[in-house]
Amino acid sequence: MATERVLIEGVEFAAALTLRSDIGLLALHGSREGGTAELAHEVAARTGASCLVFTQPAGDPVHIPSHRMSVPTCEALQQFLSHVTLTVSLHGHLRPETPRAIFLGGANRAAADTLAHSLTLLAPAFESVTDLDHIPPGLRGLGPRNPVNLTPSGGVQVELPLSARTQGTRKTPGAPDVPPPTVTAALTAGVQRLTETSAGPRRGVRRRP
């Protein structure tokens, strides 16, 4: 794993990159959206996928929207995008009206359905939502500059509620979050399925406004 320090809009990030297969796990807001960095690393390690995780080594975490994280000055991101064919980008949401919903956006709708199937089977305590009309507009992950859509087959933006990315137990400040085992297993199975079935550029891509 190689780590690059990069400034984005005046904020310092550590971008940790591991290149393996052409399926990539991405966590753009690893310090702010607890559990997403840990999930990305763990699922990538279990499946042999590539992985890129952004964290902020100092200060209170700042949220920079995904499309503004796609900067040409970040060599780790450029390497990731040139190596990976399909991206699974992990994010966190805090929508009080949908505390058990996992929203699966992004341009590759076939891949979203694949991940949703595994989540439904292995993490049934959560509702997997793939219908874009039922995903809040800000969580759909369809922007053309969003890194999840910049790889040849596009990708899936997975928006996880707090209970799907941390176990809610009190932890030592600075210690890693521990995602629920069921969610880790479900995402692992889904990514493994994507690895087995991926074929050809832009497979299953449909864009929506």
N, CA, C and O of each residue as an XYZ file, in Angstrom:
836
protein
N       0.841     -1.190      0.000
C       0.000      0.000      0.000
C       0.879      1.243      0.000
O       1.795      1.366      0.812
N       0.593      2.158     -0.913
C       1.320      3.421     -0.993
C       0.409      4.548     -0.533
O      -0.783      4.552     -0.842
N       0.966      5.507      0.206
C       0.186      6.629      0.716
C       0.750      7.937      0.192
O       1.952      8.193      0.268
N      -0.144      8.759     -0.341
C       0.225     10.065     -0.876
C      -0.450     11.156     -0.055
O      -1.628     11.045      0.284
N       0.290     12.199      0.260
C      -0.304     13.374      0.889
C      -0.675     14.354     -0.212
O       0.154     14.686     -1.059
N      -1.920     14.818     -0.200
C      -2.396     15.695     -1.264
C      -3.282     16.780     -0.666
O      -4.038     16.522      0.271
N      -3.191     17.989     -1.203
C      -4.047     19.098     -0.796
C      -5.197     19.236     -1.790
O      -4.978     19.339     -2.997
N      -6.427     19.236     -1.269
C      -7.608     19.456     -2.084
C      -8.406     20.585     -1.440
O      -8.907     20.448     -0.324
N      -8.517     21.697     -2.153
C      -9.209     22.887     -1.642
C      -8.663     23.301     -0.278
O      -9.413     23.701      0.612
N      -7.348     23.199     -0.136
C      -6.685     23.626      1.086
C      -6.733     22.633      2.226
O      -6.221     22.917      3.309
N      -7.337     21.476      2.011
C      -7.442     20.448      3.046
C      -6.442     19.343      2.736
O      -6.362     18.870      1.602
N      -5.674     18.928      3.756
C      -4.697     17.866      3.540
C      -5.351     16.498      3.702
O      -6.038     16.235      4.689
N      -5.125     15.634      2.720
C      -5.616     14.265      2.755
C      -4.452     13.298      2.645
O      -3.430     13.603      2.031
N      -4.621     12.125      3.251
C      -3.743     10.991      2.991
C      -4.521     10.031      2.109
O      -5.575      9.533      2.504
N      -4.001      9.769      0.909
C      -4.662      8.879     -0.041
C      -3.898      7.561     -0.067
O      -2.783      7.497     -0.585
N      -4.500      6.505      0.494
C      -3.849      5.195      0.601
C      -4.325      4.313     -0.540
O      -5.516      4.020     -0.647
N      -3.401      3.888     -1.393
C      -3.730      3.155     -2.610
C      -3.103      1.761     -2.611
O      -1.910      1.600     -2.352
N      -3.928      0.763     -2.908
C      -3.459     -0.594     -3.145
C      -4.058     -1.062     -4.462
O      -5.280     -1.099     -4.608
N      -3.213     -1.419     -5.421
C      -3.693     -1.878     -6.717
C      -3.654     -3.402     -6.770
O      -2.609     -4.017     -6.555
N      -4.800     -3.995     -7.058
C      -4.896     -5.445     -7.225
C      -5.691     -5.707     -8.509
O      -5.169     -5.512     -9.607
N      -6.951     -6.148     -8.381
C      -7.753     -6.469     -9.556
C      -8.317     -5.193    -10.188
O      -8.039     -4.084     -9.732
N      -9.121     -5.376    -11.255
C      -9.693     -4.212    -11.929
C     -11.053     -3.804    -11.359
O     -11.722     -2.938    -11.922
N     -11.468     -4.420    -10.248
C     -12.590     -3.918     -9.452
C     -11.980     -3.097     -8.324
O     -11.026     -3.538     -7.683
N     -12.524     -1.902     -8.074
C     -11.918     -1.027     -7.076
C     -12.884     -0.581     -5.999
O     -14.010     -0.181     -6.294
N     -12.445     -0.649     -4.737
C     -13.179     -0.073     -3.606
C     -12.646      1.330     -3.355
O     -11.435      1.547     -3.348
N     -13.547      2.278     -3.150
C     -13.175      3.676     -2.976
C     -13.897      4.244     -1.759
O     -15.101      4.042     -1.599
N     -13.169      4.954     -0.902
C     -13.770      5.684      0.219
C     -13.200      7.093      0.182
O     -12.053      7.313      0.569
N     -13.990      8.036     -0.278
C     -13.525      9.418     -0.444
C     -13.540     10.201      0.858
O     -12.806     11.178      1.001
N     -14.374      9.782      1.818
C     -14.561     10.546      3.051
C     -14.325      9.657      4.270
O     -15.147      9.592      5.184
N     -13.175      8.972      4.256
C     -12.899      7.986      5.283
C     -12.860      8.511      6.696
O     -13.190      7.779      7.629
N     -12.461      9.771      6.887
C     -12.387     10.317      8.248
C     -13.729     10.837      8.725
O     -14.005     10.819      9.925
N     -14.567     11.298      7.812
C     -15.833     11.929      8.197
C     -16.985     10.927      8.246
O     -17.884     11.053      9.078
N     -16.960      9.947      7.368
C     -18.052      8.981      7.279
C     -17.556      7.653      7.861
O     -17.087      6.767      7.146
N     -17.679      7.557      9.189
C     -17.085      6.463      9.952
C     -17.439      5.087      9.427
O     -18.592      4.821      9.087
N     -16.450      4.215      9.361
C     -16.643      2.849      8.923
C     -16.413      2.631      7.445
O     -16.171      1.499      7.027
N     -16.482      3.686      6.634
C     -16.328      3.493      5.194
C     -14.893      3.126      4.827
O     -14.671      2.296      3.945
N     -13.920      3.737      5.496
C     -12.519      3.386      5.226
C     -12.248      1.944      5.617
O     -11.616      1.198      4.869
N     -12.730      1.552      6.799
C     -12.502      0.190      7.277
C     -13.178     -0.837      6.365
O     -12.602     -1.884      6.071
N     -14.393     -0.534      5.921
C     -15.093     -1.430      5.003
C     -14.355     -1.569      3.684
O     -14.202     -2.676      3.168
N     -13.899     -0.454      3.138
C     -13.190     -0.493      1.855
C     -11.941     -1.363      1.956
O     -11.705     -2.218      1.103
N     -11.144     -1.144      2.996
C      -9.917     -1.931      3.165
C     -10.231     -3.419      3.341
O      -9.590     -4.271      2.726
N     -11.219     -3.724      4.182
C     -11.512     -5.125      4.495
C     -12.101     -5.865      3.295
O     -11.676     -6.977      2.983
N     -13.070     -5.257      2.628
C     -13.696     -5.918      1.480
C     -12.680     -6.097      0.355
O     -12.659     -7.136     -0.306
N     -11.843     -5.091      0.137
C     -10.818     -5.206     -0.901
C      -9.836     -6.328     -0.578
O      -9.454     -7.092     -1.465
N      -9.429     -6.434      0.675
C      -8.489     -7.479      1.062
C      -9.104     -8.869      0.897
O      -8.424     -9.804      0.474
N     -10.384     -9.004      1.228
C     -11.040    -10.317      1.131
C     -11.265    -10.750     -0.317
O     -11.271    -11.945     -0.612
N     -11.450     -9.790     -1.219
C     -11.825    -10.118     -2.594
C     -10.686     -9.958     -3.590
O     -10.831    -10.325     -4.756
N      -9.546     -9.413     -3.145
C      -8.458     -9.150     -4.073
C      -8.704     -7.938     -4.946
O      -8.097     -7.806     -6.009
N      -9.585     -7.052     -4.512
C      -9.893     -5.848     -5.271
C      -8.861     -4.759     -4.974
O      -8.150     -4.809     -3.970
N      -8.798     -3.791     -5.861
C      -7.993     -2.602     -5.606
C      -8.713     -1.723     -4.591
O      -9.907     -1.897     -4.349
N      -7.987     -0.782     -3.999
C      -8.579      0.025     -2.933
C      -7.906      1.392     -2.876
O      -6.682      1.500     -2.949
N      -8.722      2.425     -2.745
C      -8.219      3.782     -2.527
C      -9.056      4.433     -1.435
O     -10.276      4.545     -1.561
N      -8.397      4.860     -0.362
C      -9.081      5.449      0.790
C      -8.465      6.799      1.110
O      -7.250      6.924      1.261
N      -9.323      7.808      1.211
C      -8.900      9.150      1.614
C      -9.238      9.371      3.083
O     -10.375      9.157      3.502
N      -8.251      9.798      3.861
C      -8.471     10.208      5.240
C      -7.813     11.557      5.463
O      -6.962     11.986      4.685
N      -8.222     12.222      6.545
C      -7.647     13.512      6.896
C      -6.844     13.336      8.180
O      -7.421     13.075      9.235
N      -5.526     13.474      8.106
C      -4.675     13.138      9.246
C      -4.751     14.114     10.418
O      -4.310     13.784     11.519
N      -5.302     15.304     10.203
C      -5.308     16.288     11.291
C      -6.557     17.158     11.198
O      -7.125     17.352     10.123
N      -6.970     17.681     12.363
C      -8.087     18.608     12.410
C      -9.431     17.929     12.283
O      -9.520     16.715     12.096
N     -10.493     18.742     12.391
C     -11.843     18.213     12.233
C     -12.076     17.862     10.769
O     -11.757     18.664      9.891
N     -12.623     16.687     10.486
C     -12.833     16.278      9.092
C     -13.727     17.250      8.334
O     -14.754     17.698      8.843
N     -13.326     17.561      7.137
C     -14.065     18.458      6.247
C     -14.685     17.622      5.140
O     -14.034     16.739      4.582
N     -15.944     17.902      4.823
C     -16.610     17.166      3.735
C     -16.508     17.972      2.444
O     -17.108     19.039      2.313
N     -15.744     17.448      1.500
C     -15.671     18.023      0.161
C     -16.491     17.124     -0.750
O     -16.234     15.921     -0.800
N     -17.474     17.663     -1.477
C     -18.315     16.816     -2.324
C     -17.491     15.950     -3.275
O     -16.398     16.328     -3.696
N     -18.035     14.794     -3.599
C     -17.286     13.798     -4.366
C     -16.752     14.353     -5.678
O     -15.601     14.099     -6.034
N     -17.574     15.107     -6.401
C     -17.133     15.579     -7.713
C     -15.966     16.554     -7.609
O     -15.224     16.739     -8.574
N     -15.799     17.186     -6.432
C     -14.670     18.102     -6.260
C     -13.435     17.402     -5.731
O     -12.371     18.014     -5.634
N     -13.560     16.114     -5.385
C     -12.388     15.330     -4.983
C     -11.609     14.830     -6.200
O     -10.463     14.400     -6.072
N     -12.224     14.886     -7.362
C     -11.593     14.374     -8.581
C     -10.653     15.423     -9.156
O     -11.005     16.139    -10.094
N      -9.452     15.509     -8.586
C      -8.486     16.528     -9.002
C      -7.306     15.854     -9.702
O      -6.854     14.794     -9.270
N      -6.806     16.463    -10.781
C      -5.700     15.849    -11.522
C      -4.387     15.836    -10.754
O      -3.459     15.118    -11.126
N      -4.299     16.628     -9.682
C      -3.049     16.688     -8.911
C      -2.876     15.510     -7.965
O      -1.804     15.343     -7.383
N      -3.923     14.680     -7.798
C      -3.813     13.508     -6.920
C      -3.369     12.312     -7.753
O      -4.164     11.719     -8.482
N      -2.097     11.968     -7.638
C      -1.545     10.874     -8.429
C      -2.186      9.536     -8.068
O      -2.404      8.697     -8.941
N      -2.488      9.333     -6.789
C      -3.109      8.076     -6.360
C      -4.460      7.880     -7.033
O      -4.780      6.777     -7.473
N      -5.253      8.945     -7.115
C      -6.561      8.840     -7.760
C      -6.402      8.557     -9.248
O      -7.130      7.735     -9.804
N      -5.464      9.223     -9.891
C      -5.259      8.993    -11.319
C      -4.804      7.556    -11.585
O      -5.233      6.943    -12.562
N      -3.945      7.021    -10.728
C      -3.511      5.631    -10.883
C      -4.689      4.676    -10.693
O      -4.848      3.711    -11.441
N      -5.501      4.954     -9.693
C      -6.685      4.139     -9.425
C      -7.611      4.123    -10.637
O      -8.052      3.059    -11.074
N      -7.904      5.305    -11.178
C      -8.843      5.413    -12.292
C      -8.308      4.767    -13.564
O      -9.085      4.262    -14.374
N      -7.004      4.778    -13.748
C      -6.431      4.171    -14.945
C      -6.305      2.647    -14.822
O      -6.183      1.950    -15.830
N      -6.334      2.140    -13.601
C      -6.163      0.699    -13.360
C      -7.498     -0.029    -13.250
O      -7.626     -1.171    -13.690
N      -8.481      0.629    -12.666
C      -9.745     -0.020    -12.314
C     -10.750      0.105    -13.464
O     -10.786      1.111    -14.173
N     -11.554     -0.932    -13.627
C     -12.619     -0.930    -14.631
C     -13.964     -0.534    -14.036
O     -14.735      0.190    -14.667
N     -14.246     -1.003    -12.832
C     -15.523     -0.733    -12.173
C     -15.264     -0.372    -10.716
O     -14.470     -1.027    -10.041
N     -15.932      0.666    -10.238
C     -15.689      1.188     -8.892
C     -16.896      0.975     -7.988
O     -18.039      1.165     -8.406
N     -16.634      0.578     -6.747
C     -17.648      0.548     -5.691
C     -17.225      1.592     -4.667
O     -16.251      1.406     -3.938
N     -17.969      2.690     -4.623
C     -17.602      3.827     -3.781
C     -18.476      3.840     -2.532
O     -19.701      3.913     -2.632
N     -17.852      3.768     -1.353
C     -18.568      3.659     -0.081
C     -18.690      5.015      0.589
O     -17.706      5.736      0.751
N     -19.918      5.350      0.976
C     -20.214      6.616      1.636
C     -21.137      6.360      2.830
O     -21.659      5.259      3.004
N     -21.324      7.391      3.640
C     -22.234      7.290      4.763
C     -23.303      8.362      4.695
O     -23.036      9.497      4.300
N     -24.518      7.995      5.085
C     -25.586      8.999      5.175
C     -26.177      8.969      6.574
O     -26.057      7.983      7.302
N     -26.821     10.081      6.931
C     -27.447     10.223      8.254
C     -28.893     10.685      8.093
O     -29.363     11.533      8.852
N     -29.593     10.136      7.118
C     -30.981     10.531      6.876
C     -31.871      9.947      7.969
O     -32.057      8.731      8.013
N     -32.434     10.789      8.865
C     -33.206     10.254      9.995
C     -34.465      9.522      9.566
O     -34.953      8.655     10.291
N     -35.002      9.860      8.388
C     -36.229      9.215      7.934
C     -35.986      7.829      7.334
O     -36.929      7.064      7.132
N     -34.727      7.509      7.050
C     -34.404      6.194      6.462
C     -33.183      5.602      7.165
O     -32.148      5.410      6.526
N     -33.279      5.308      8.469
C     -32.100      4.880      9.228
C     -31.617      3.471      8.908
O     -30.528      3.090      9.337
N     -32.402      2.681      8.162
C     -31.982      1.319      7.818
C     -31.809      1.134      6.313
O     -31.640      0.010      5.841
N     -31.849      2.228      5.563
C     -31.777      2.123      4.108
C     -30.338      2.233      3.609
O     -29.606      3.146      3.991
N     -29.944      1.294      2.753
C     -28.684      1.375      2.025
C     -29.036      1.748      0.591
O     -29.678      0.975     -0.120
N     -28.614      2.929      0.174
C     -28.926      3.419     -1.167
C     -27.791      3.044     -2.121
O     -26.618      3.272     -1.825
N     -28.153      2.468     -3.266
C     -27.156      2.059     -4.248
C     -27.360      2.861     -5.528
O     -28.194      2.524     -6.368
N     -26.578      3.930     -5.653
C     -26.637      4.777     -6.832
C     -25.477      4.488     -7.767
O     -24.964      3.370     -7.812
N     -25.068      5.509     -8.513
C     -23.989      5.330     -9.475
C     -24.509      4.940    -10.838
O     -25.661      4.528    -10.976
N     -23.655      5.069    -11.859
C     -24.079      4.891    -13.243
C     -24.288      3.439    -13.639
O     -25.064      3.170    -14.556
N     -23.624      2.491    -12.982
C     -23.734      1.093    -13.388
C     -24.858      0.427    -12.606
O     -24.666     -0.043    -11.484
N     -26.046      0.399    -13.229
C     -27.220     -0.109    -12.528
C     -27.209     -1.630    -12.389
O     -27.736     -2.162    -11.412
N     -26.614     -2.337    -13.354
C     -26.516     -3.789    -13.226
C     -25.653     -4.163    -12.028
O     -25.987     -5.083    -11.281
N     -24.547     -3.452    -11.844
C     -23.678     -3.710    -10.694
C     -24.384     -3.356     -9.395
O     -24.202     -4.042     -8.389
N     -25.190     -2.291     -9.398
C     -25.960     -1.926     -8.205
C     -26.917     -3.048     -7.828
O     -27.068     -3.364     -6.648
N     -27.562     -3.652     -8.819
C     -28.476     -4.764     -8.543
C     -27.725     -5.962     -7.965
O     -28.235     -6.644     -7.076
N     -26.528     -6.217     -8.459
C     -25.727     -7.331     -7.947
C     -25.395     -7.134     -6.474
O     -25.546     -8.058     -5.675
N     -24.942     -5.936     -6.108
C     -24.626     -5.663     -4.705
C     -25.886     -5.721     -3.839
O     -25.854     -6.238     -2.723
N     -26.996     -5.189     -4.361
C     -28.248     -5.205     -3.598
C     -28.695     -6.631     -3.302
O     -29.197     -6.908     -2.213
N     -28.519     -7.526     -4.246
C     -28.911     -8.933     -4.046
C     -28.130     -9.532     -2.875
O     -28.710    -10.199     -2.019
N     -26.828     -9.297     -2.837
C     -26.018     -9.834     -1.741
C     -26.385     -9.187     -0.411
O     -26.429     -9.869      0.613
N     -26.645     -7.896     -0.409
C     -27.030     -7.208      0.823
C     -28.367     -7.736      1.345
O     -28.537     -7.914      2.551
N     -29.315     -7.987      0.440
C     -30.617     -8.499      0.855
C     -30.490     -9.888      1.469
O     -31.165    -10.198      2.451
N     -29.631    -10.721      0.899
C     -29.463    -12.084      1.397
C     -28.688    -12.138      2.712
O     -29.064    -12.871      3.627
N     -27.608    -11.361      2.806
C     -26.668    -11.516      3.914
C     -26.764    -10.419      4.977
O     -26.224    -10.576      6.071
N     -27.436     -9.325      4.673
C     -27.643     -8.259      5.665
C     -29.102     -7.841      5.644
O     -29.404     -6.684      5.353
N     -30.026     -8.770      5.950
C     -31.459     -8.503      5.784
C     -32.019     -7.474      6.756
O     -33.158     -7.038      6.595
N     -31.251     -7.078      7.754
C     -31.739     -6.048      8.678
C     -31.823     -4.686      8.002
O     -32.434     -3.759      8.534
N     -31.202     -4.567      6.823
C     -31.188     -3.296      6.113
C     -31.992     -3.411      4.826
O     -32.123     -4.493      4.254
N     -32.530     -2.271      4.376
C     -33.280     -2.220      3.118
C     -32.353     -1.706      2.017
O     -31.820     -0.601      2.110
N     -32.168     -2.506      0.988
C     -31.337     -2.095     -0.145
C     -32.213     -1.412     -1.185
O     -33.175     -2.003     -1.675
N     -31.883     -0.169     -1.523
C     -32.708      0.634     -2.428
C     -31.923      0.894     -3.704
O     -30.886      1.556     -3.675
N     -32.418      0.371     -4.834
C     -31.758      0.584     -6.122
C     -32.567      1.467     -7.064
O     -32.021      1.992     -8.034
N     -33.859      1.639     -6.796
C     -34.688      2.486     -7.649
C     -34.244      3.936     -7.470
O     -34.388      4.509     -6.390
N     -33.707      4.519     -8.533
C     -33.168      5.875     -8.425
C     -34.222      6.890     -8.013
O     -33.894      7.898     -7.388
N     -35.481      6.643     -8.353
C     -36.545      7.564     -7.957
C     -36.767      7.563     -6.455
O     -37.349      8.500     -5.910
N     -36.303      6.507     -5.780
C     -36.462      6.411     -4.326
C     -35.173      6.726     -3.563
O     -35.116      6.585     -2.342
N     -34.154      7.150     -4.287
C     -32.898      7.570     -3.666
C     -32.870      9.089     -3.628
O     -33.092      9.717     -4.663
N     -32.606      9.707     -2.479
C     -32.536     11.169     -2.429
C     -31.582     11.704     -3.490
O     -30.512     11.129     -3.692
N     -31.940     12.787     -4.173
C     -31.111     13.294     -5.275
C     -29.644     13.477     -4.918
O     -28.773     13.200     -5.742
N     -29.356     13.934     -3.714
C     -27.970     14.167     -3.326
C     -27.169     12.907     -3.089
O     -25.952     12.974     -2.910
N     -27.830     11.747     -3.083
C     -27.159     10.480     -2.813
C     -27.118      9.557     -4.030
O     -26.693      8.408     -3.911
N     -27.546     10.032     -5.184
C     -27.664      9.154     -6.358
C     -26.326      8.864     -7.030
O     -26.187      7.842     -7.702
N     -25.348      9.736     -6.863
C     -24.015      9.461     -7.393
C     -23.960      9.352     -8.904
O     -23.265      8.487     -9.439
N     -24.681     10.216     -9.597
C     -24.737     10.127    -11.049
C     -23.925     11.210    -11.754
O     -23.871     11.226    -12.983
N     -23.299     12.109    -11.013
C     -22.555     13.200    -11.633
C     -21.415     12.699    -12.503
O     -20.713     11.769    -12.106
N     -21.211     13.281    -13.668
C     -20.152     12.812    -14.563
C     -18.748     13.045    -14.033
O     -17.810     12.407    -14.512
N     -18.566     13.940    -13.055
C     -17.249     14.183    -12.471
C     -17.040     13.412    -11.172
O     -15.953     13.448    -10.596
N     -18.064     12.722    -10.717
C     -17.929     11.896     -9.522
C     -16.979     10.745     -9.843
O     -17.195     10.044    -10.831
N     -15.935     10.526     -9.042
C     -14.971      9.458     -9.356
C     -15.596      8.086     -9.558
O     -15.030      7.258    -10.272
N     -16.758      7.822     -8.945
C     -17.387      6.515     -9.106
C     -17.770      6.247    -10.556
O     -17.900      5.091    -10.958
N     -17.951      7.298    -11.340
C     -18.376      7.138    -12.728
C     -17.254      7.353    -13.733
O     -17.517      7.396    -14.934
N     -16.021      7.489    -13.284
C     -14.917      7.817    -14.183
C     -14.144      6.602    -14.667
O     -13.224      6.745    -15.472
N     -14.493      5.410    -14.198
C     -13.848      4.195    -14.701
C     -14.677      3.653    -15.879
O     -15.854      3.995    -15.996
N     -14.095      2.823    -16.748
C     -14.762      2.445    -17.997
C     -16.157      1.849    -17.835
O     -17.034      2.120    -18.656
N     -16.382      1.045    -16.796
C     -17.712      0.466    -16.573
C     -18.525      1.250    -15.560
O     -19.538      0.755    -15.067
N     -18.100      2.459    -15.244
C     -18.817      3.231    -14.234
C     -18.692      2.576    -12.879
O     -17.667      1.969    -12.569
N     -19.730      2.696    -12.066
C     -19.635      2.098    -10.749
C     -20.904      2.232     -9.945
O     -21.947      2.638    -10.458
N     -20.800      1.879     -8.661
C     -21.918      1.908     -7.725
C     -21.539      2.789     -6.548
O     -20.492      2.590     -5.931
N     -22.382      3.757     -6.234
C     -22.185      4.568     -5.035
C     -23.061      3.984     -3.939
O     -24.288      4.029     -4.027
N     -22.431      3.435     -2.909
C     -23.143      2.763     -1.815
C     -23.216      3.721     -0.634
O     -22.201      4.036     -0.014
N     -24.422      4.178     -0.332
C     -24.651      5.102      0.776
C     -25.191      4.315      1.961
O     -26.306      3.796      1.922
N     -24.382      4.235      3.018
C     -24.686      3.387      4.167
C     -25.132      4.224      5.363
O     -24.487      5.221      5.686
N     -26.232      3.835      6.030
C     -26.590      4.520      7.279
C     -25.563      4.186      8.357
O     -24.766      3.260      8.203
N     -25.590      4.945      9.440
C     -24.586      4.772     10.493
C     -24.549      3.341     11.018
O     -23.472      2.799     11.264
N     -25.719      2.727     11.192
C     -25.760      1.385     11.774
C     -25.245      0.314     10.824
O     -25.011     -0.816     11.251
N     -25.060      0.643      9.531
C     -24.529     -0.323      8.575
C     -23.023     -0.173      8.375
O     -22.415     -0.934      7.623
N     -22.427      0.805      9.048
C     -20.979      0.995      8.904
C     -20.243      1.067     10.230
O     -19.013      1.018     10.253
N     -20.966      1.180     11.331
C     -20.359      1.068     12.655
C     -21.295      0.245     13.528
O     -22.489      0.145     13.246
N     -20.759     -0.338     14.575
C     -21.598     -1.140     15.471
C     -22.151     -0.337     16.632
O     -22.808     -0.883     17.517
N     -21.882      0.971     16.628
C     -22.494      1.846     17.602
C     -21.970      1.716     19.009
O     -22.504      2.344     19.923
N     -20.929      0.910     19.213
C     -20.383      0.767     20.555
C     -19.384      1.886     20.824
O     -18.752      2.403     19.902
N     -19.252      2.249     22.082
C     -18.309      3.295     22.456
C     -16.888      2.817     22.159
O     -16.513      1.707     22.536
N     -16.106      3.649     21.488
C     -14.755      3.240     21.146
C     -13.760      4.296     21.587
O     -14.116      5.452     21.817
N     -12.521      3.883     21.699
C     -11.455      4.812     22.068
C     -11.276      5.844     20.967
O     -11.222      5.476     19.793
N     -11.180      7.136     21.312
C     -10.973      8.145     20.278
C      -9.761      7.819     19.414
O      -8.678      7.519     19.918
N      -9.969      7.885     18.099
C      -8.898      7.588     17.168
C      -8.816      6.130     16.752
O      -8.107      5.791     15.805
N      -9.545      5.256     17.462
C      -9.536      3.838     17.094
C     -10.405      3.623     15.865
O     -11.341      4.389     15.633
N     -10.112      2.594     15.069
C     -10.919      2.336     13.869
C     -12.362      1.993     14.217
O     -12.635      1.411     15.267
N     -13.283      2.358     13.327
C     -14.662      1.891     13.458
C     -14.716      0.420     13.072
O     -13.900     -0.063     12.286
N     -15.690     -0.281     13.637
C     -15.852     -1.700     13.333
C     -17.223     -1.889     12.674
O     -18.243     -1.859     13.363
N     -17.261     -2.082     11.361
C     -18.543     -2.271     10.680
C     -19.201     -3.587     11.081
O     -18.505     -4.513     11.494
N     -20.522     -3.693     10.969
C     -21.208     -4.947     11.293
C     -20.719     -6.087     10.402
O     -20.565     -5.893      9.197
N     -20.474     -7.262     10.959
C     -19.993     -8.392     10.154
C     -20.914     -8.756      9.004
O     -20.446     -9.176      7.946
N     -22.236     -8.601      9.200
C     -23.166     -8.966      8.126
C     -22.976     -8.073      6.902
O     -23.022     -8.553      5.769
N     -22.766     -6.785      7.124
C     -22.579     -5.856      6.003
C     -21.244     -6.131      5.314
O     -21.159     -6.114      4.086
N     -20.212     -6.381      6.102
C     -18.910     -6.711      5.519
C     -19.018     -7.960      4.658
O     -18.488     -8.003      3.548
N     -19.702     -8.975      5.170
C     -19.857    -10.217      4.417
C     -20.677    -10.014      3.152
O     -20.365    -10.580      2.104
N     -21.725     -9.204      3.252
C     -22.590     -8.970      2.093
C     -21.857     -8.214      0.992
O     -21.951     -8.569     -0.183
N     -21.135     -7.180      1.373
C     -20.384     -6.427      0.364
C     -19.268     -7.286     -0.230
O     -18.970     -7.189     -1.420
N     -18.660     -8.118      0.597
C     -17.630     -9.031      0.088
C     -18.217     -9.965     -0.965
O     -17.633    -10.146     -2.034
N     -19.368    -10.555     -0.664
C     -20.008    -11.460     -1.619
C     -20.401    -10.739     -2.896
O     -20.251    -11.276     -3.993
N     -20.907     -9.519     -2.750
C     -21.310     -8.758     -3.920
C     -20.140     -8.370     -4.798
O     -20.220     -8.485     -6.021
N     -19.055     -7.911     -4.193
C     -17.868     -7.541     -4.957
C     -17.255     -8.773     -5.615
O     -16.783     -8.706     -6.749
N     -17.264     -9.898     -4.899
C     -16.758    -11.131     -5.502
C     -17.581    -11.514     -6.720
O     -17.033    -11.962     -7.727
N     -18.887    -11.341     -6.634
C     -19.756    -11.628     -7.770
C     -19.452    -10.687     -8.938
O     -19.435    -11.120    -10.090
N     -19.215     -9.425     -8.655
C     -18.858     -8.480     -9.713
C     -17.543     -8.883    -10.374
O     -17.386     -8.764    -11.589
N     -16.602     -9.361     -9.563
C     -15.317     -9.798    -10.101
C     -15.501    -10.977    -11.056
O     -14.831    -11.061    -12.085
N     -16.406    -11.876    -10.710
C     -16.636    -13.077    -11.521
C     -17.406    -12.786    -12.799
O     -17.229    -13.476    -13.803
N     -18.259    -11.770    -12.769
C     -19.160    -11.554    -13.903
C     -18.785    -10.363    -14.765
O     -19.361    -10.184    -15.839
N     -17.817     -9.524    -14.318
C     -17.520     -8.331    -15.090
C     -16.957     -8.703    -16.452
O     -16.079     -9.557    -16.578
N     -17.492     -8.031    -17.470
C     -17.021     -8.302    -18.840
C     -17.357     -7.109    -19.718
O     -18.522     -6.738    -19.865
N     -16.320     -6.510    -20.301
C     -16.527     -5.458    -21.285
C     -16.784     -4.110    -20.674
O     -17.327     -4.025    -19.573
N     -16.400     -3.033    -21.372
C     -16.594     -1.692    -20.864
C     -18.051     -1.270    -20.873
O     -18.833     -1.669    -21.737
N     -18.399     -0.442    -19.875
C     -19.711      0.182    -19.743
C     -20.824     -0.840    -19.606
O     -21.963     -0.558    -19.981
N     -20.525     -2.024    -19.078
C     -21.527     -3.068    -18.942
C     -22.617     -2.619    -17.982
O     -22.340     -2.236    -16.845
N     -23.868     -2.671    -18.454
C     -25.022     -2.395    -17.588
C     -25.189     -0.947    -17.207
O     -25.871     -0.659    -16.223
N     -24.599     -0.017    -17.936
C     -24.661      1.386    -17.550
C     -25.914      2.023    -18.101
O     -26.217      1.908    -19.289
N     -26.641      2.698    -17.226
C     -27.747      3.562    -17.629
C     -27.604      4.856    -16.879
O     -27.409      4.841    -15.663
N     -27.693      5.965    -17.555
C     -27.588      7.254    -16.880
C     -28.973      7.836    -16.680
O     -29.856      7.699    -17.526
N     -29.140      8.491    -15.538
C     -30.375      9.187    -15.235
C     -30.029     10.614    -14.872
O     -28.940     10.876    -14.361
N     -30.925     11.531    -15.124
C     -30.660     12.926    -14.755
C     -30.565     13.101    -13.268
O     -30.345     14.214    -12.790
